[in-house]
Amino acid sequence: MDYAKSGNPKGFRHNPRGPDHAQKGAPKSVTPPRETKAELLARMKAAAHAPVQKDPPQDPAS
């Protein structure tokens, strides 16, 4: 018996992708600008001095 001829046809994984996939000239993704060291330190100091927020007690019945 020829097992290669039996079974379902091959799925989508063997088909080439559409023409819009990875076209040349597509706009590159832009990464957001990195935070400077001074901005990072300022954000960390502000977080250290901020009051601690406690979670409200949850109802045990829910």
N, C-alpha and C positions, 0 to 999 in steps of 0.2 A: 504494500500500500504506500502511496506517495503522500506523506504527511504534510509536505509543503503546500499541496493544493487543497487541503481540508481546512475548515474553520472560517472565521469571519474575515472580511477584508481588513487591510491595515488601517489604523485610525489616523487621526490628524497629525500625530507626531512625526509621520514620515512625509507629510506634504510640505512644500515650501511655503514660507510665510507670504503675506500679501505684499503688494508693491510699495505700500507706505511704511514698511518696516525698515528702519535704519537707513533712510534715504540720505544721500550725500547732500551737504549743505543745510542740514537741519540745525536749528539754533542750539547752542550748547547750554547745558544747565548751569546756572549761576549759583555758586555757593555764597551764603551770606557772609558779610565781613566778620572777621574775628574780633573778639573783644580785646581791647588793649589791657595791659597790666594795671594801669591806673584805674580804668573802669571796673575791672574785676575786684580790685582791693576796695574801691568805694562801695560796690554792691555787697561785698562780704561784710564790711563794717556796718552798713545799714541793716543787714540781716541780723548781725550780732546784737545790735542795740534795739531791734524791734521787739515789742512785747510778744510773749509766747501765747499763741491762741490754743485754747483747749477745746477738744471736741465736746459738744453737748451730750449729756447722758442719754442713752437710747433706751427706749421702753423695752423691757424684756419680753413683753407679750408679742411684739411685732417681729 
